[in-house]
Amino acid sequence: MNYEQILSRLCALSGPSGFEGPAAEAAAELLRSLVDQVYFTRLGSVVGVRRCGRDNAPKLLLDAHLDEIGFIVTGHEEGFLRFAPLGGVDPRMLPDREVTILAAPPVTGVVACLPPHVQTAENMDKSLPIKDLYIDVGLSQEEAEQRIPIGTPATYRGGCSPLGEELLQGKALDDRAGFAILLDVLERLEDKPLNVDLYVLGSTQEETHSTGAITAAYEIAPSLCVAVDVTHGDSPDASKNETFTLGGGPVIGVGPNCARSLSGRLRELAGDLDMSVQIEVMPGSSGTNAWPIQVSREGVATAVLSIPERYMHTPVEVVHKQDLEDTARLLAAFVERLGEGEPIC
């Protein structure tokens, strides 16, 4: 899997929560050669199905969400746009930031900011709330109202590119890096016999309410699920107790949202593969789609497999290419060995 190539394609597309169309179409195209069937759910999630050929085989769901944080236009003021967040937007990231307004055709804008020369020392140390910020699109009031209606979504402008030799940086790596891993898993499993029907889900609206995963899991009714997402990576100013090392390997979740049998299998497999892994204790909600999927229908055994990521929910998220490859290798081995000598779940 060429992660740089795949993520350059996926991350360049805009797909904020509720408006994932371009990213979902690209995800479906990437899935088609790797599975038996590709379809879209009513809420726009993408599902790829690889059948094992056995009657009434258990269903394994692998999930990674396709949406990204973003914005939605709420009004116009002298040609400037008022906006609200879609998902967990950090207001510190916004002043002087370039954004793409998803009008028809798209419009580039910048979040307005006061230069330091006209700010007080007190104001320079403060983060402005989003309700006090505007997007400058270089249009008059009449032009802005005509070209960019209220309700138009927007995202950070950018894509994905290398950072040094081993890292990738860009927007929407949360969680298109996870979806790229699922594509890699399918490639690694090509022509290998399985004991489960494998469902790969590129879900929508995770950043707002996990709605895409909730509805897709209800329709698929899997026996078990692995949610692949990002977790907080290390940086000089971050707590060492709450972050994970980039390049230190996949992060396996442990806690009430993670079936002990599945977390245990992943840890054992990592040992068999001589692979370094990291353990994240999740005493409550994992903050991933695994939380609502776990209680779909009569219940689904879930696991959480995460990628360490620096600067989550910013336009410059950073991941390590080796972590992506190792996560795919571990997950592919997990899928391949399901049903070999022990119950599926």
Secondary structure, DSSP 4 states (H G I P E B T S, - for coil): --HHHHHHHHHTS--BTT--HHHHHHHHHHHTTTSSEEEE-TTS-EEEEE--S-TT--EEEEEEE--B-EEEEEEEETTEEEEEEES---GGG-TT-EEEE-SSS-EEEEE----GGGS-HHHHTSPPPGGG--EE-S--HHHHHHHS-TT-EEEES--EEEETTTEEEES-HHHHHHHHHHHHHHHHHTT---SSEEEEEEES-TTTT-HHHHHHHHHH--SEEEEEEEEEBP-TTS-TTS-B-TTS--EEEEBTTB-HHHHHHHHHHHHHTT---EEEE-SS--SSTHHHHTTSTT--EEEEEEEEEBSTTSTTEEEEHHHHHHHHHHHHHHHHHTTSSS---
